[in-house]
Amino acid sequence: MIENRILFVEGADDLHTVKAICQHFKIEETFVVEIPDRTGTINRKAKATELGGIDNVFKAIDLFLIEGSSAIERIGIVIDADENINSRWQSVISILEKVGYTNLPASPNPDGTIIKQEFLPTFGVWIMPDNQIERGYLETFLNCLVPENDKSWEQAKSCVADLENKPFIKTNVDHTTKAEIHTFLAWQEEPGKPFGQAITAKYLQADKSECQNFVNWLNRLFVV
């Protein structure tokens, strides 16, 4: 692997999902996938509680673009749109402007953004699920990989819908898409597989167009 080409992700689920997709499509190993710690650095001995999260990813790209720009050739991030994709995008743009990128796009590219600037690393950003919808997560992306006409998927969505707005539900945030994918995976032949393993086991189908778009972005950023 080439240490001067780095993809930062928010957590272990993202990391294993990306690695499973890369393995499925046999993407050339020209880059490393990393979860930054709370200081924004790569610390593979750090405790799980010290790793991940959007703030750590932002710290990492700030740190690596400023201090490591001479050594880093290409750098990318995969982040959730979360509740507001425009807010996420503006946070990314602010960091890039601070370190010297100019003429930045006003909004994410639906095919995944790649920014090239002389004397600075090529920079890429993918905002889950598809760089377009207002709110979403890794789980929203994975929901698109469920096999078509899968009866257990329909039942999983029905079960989650039955629980919505019940007085014993503790969250005030709409995490329907997260609940749906976890419920679906709980009823597979080997229940509760993590996302990356679920892709490898083909409970989730990486050959769908939504995933191919992501793969094309990875190839353009790190391989071509």
N, C-alpha and C positions, 0 to 999 in steps of 0.2 A: 504494500500500500504506500501511497505517497503522502507524507505528513504535511506537505504544503498545500494540500487540497482538503478542506475540512467542511463537513456538513454538521451544523449544530442543530440539535432537536431539544424539545422541552422535557422529555422523560423517557423512561424505559420502554413504555408501550410504543412510543414513536420510533425509538431506536430499533426495536425488534421487528416492527412493521416494515421499516425501510429496508432492513437487512434481508427480510424474507422476500420482499418484492425484488430486490437486487438479485437474490439467488434464483428466484423463479425466472427472471428474464435474462439471467447470465450476464448482468451488467459488469463490465470490466472493472476490476478493483483498483481504481485510480484515485480513490479518496477514502478518508476515514469518517465515520459517523460518531459524534461525541455528544455527551450530555455535560454541559459546563457546571462547575460547582458554584457556590454562592459568591465567589470572588470573580467569576467569569473565566477561570482558567480550567485546563484539563487536568483532572486529578483522578486517576483510575483507582486510587486506593481510598477515595472519600466514601463516607457512609451514604447510604441511599437518601437519608434525610437531608443531606447537604447538597444533593444534586437536583437539577431540573428546575422547571418553571420558566415563565416568560421573562421575568426580571433577570435571571441568570443568563439567558440567551442574549438579551440586549447588552448585558455587561460584557459578554464574551465577544460579540462583534465589535463593540466599542474598543475593547482592549486589543484584540487581534488586528483590527484595521489600523490602529494608531501605532502600537508598539511592534507588531509583527508584519507590517505591510511589506517590508523588504524580503521577508522569508516566505510569506503566504502568496501563492499564485492565484488560487480560486477559493472562495469561501461562500457558503450558502447556509440558509436557515429554513427550517420547516416549523411553522408556528400556527396555532389555532386563530381563526377569526374571533373566537370567543363570542362576546356579546355585541361587538361593533368592529367590523372590518376596517372602516375608515380610521378609527382610532388606532388600530394596530398599524395600519399603513403609515400614518403620520408619525408614529413612534420610530419606525424604521427610517423614514425619510430624514427625520431630525438627526439621527445618528450619522447617516451617510453625508449629510450636508456639513456636519461638524468636522468630519475628517477630510473633506475636500471634494466629494462627488458633486457634480453640477448637472444642470439640465435633466433633472430627475422626473420621471413620469408622475402625472397627477393621481394615477390610480394603478392598481396591480394589473399586470397582463393576465388575461384569462388562461393563457397557456403556461403561466409561470414567468416571473420577471427575472431577467438577466441584464445586469448593468455593467458596461465596460467603460473604464476611465483610464486615461494614460497615467502611468506611474502609480496606479493603485490596483489592488487585486480585483479580478472579475468577481462581481457579487451577485448572488441569486437569492430570491425569496419565493417560497411557496406558502400561501396562506390557506390552511385547511378550512373547508374541504376542496374548494375549486377556484379560489382567488376571486370569487364574484359575490357569493351570497352574503347577506348582512351579518349573520351569526352562524357559527358552526365550529366543529371540533374534528379531531382525528376520527372519532366514532361516527360522525356524519359521513365522512369519506368511506369508512369501512361498511356502513350500511348499504352503500351503493354496490358493494362487492358480494352481497348475499345472492345466491343463485336465484334466477327468475322462477316464479311460480312455486317457491318453496313453502310448503304448508306450515312447517314449524315457524317460519318467519312471520307468516300471517297471524299465527297463534300468539307468538311472542309480542307482536304489536298490540294485539287485542288484550293480552294480560296487562301490559303496561298501561293501556288506555283505561282499563278498569280501576287502576290504582290512582289515577290522576285526581287531584283535588280531594283525596280522602284526608280526614283530619289528622291521621297519624303519620302522614308524610312529613318528614322533617325539613326538607329543602324548600326554599322559596324561589329557587331558580329552575327554569325549565330544562331538565336534563333528560328529556324523553328519548332523544337519539342514543344517549349513553345507556339508558336502561334497556332499550330495545335490543342493542347488539349484545349486551351481556346476557340478557334473557335468552336470546337465540342460541348463543354459544353454550349456555347451561344445559341445553337439550340435544346436544350432538352426541354422536357415538362415544366420544371421549369428552365428557362434560367439562366446561369451564376452561378450555385451553386459552392461553394468552394469545393476543392478536397475531403475533408473528407465527406462532405454531398453528393457529387456525388457518392462516394462508397456506402454510406448507401442507397441512392436512386437507386442503381444498374445501374446507367448510366455507371459506370465503374465496371467491374466484378472482384472481389477479388479472385475468385476461380481459376483463371488462374495460370499456373505453375510458371510464373515469380514471382507472389506474394507468392505462397506457399514456394518458396525457401527462401524468406525474413522471412516468418513466422517461418520456421524451424530454421533459425538462431536466431531469438528472443527467441524461446523456449529453444534452447541449451544454450544460454547466460544467460537467466534470470529465467527460470522455472525448467529445469531438474536439 
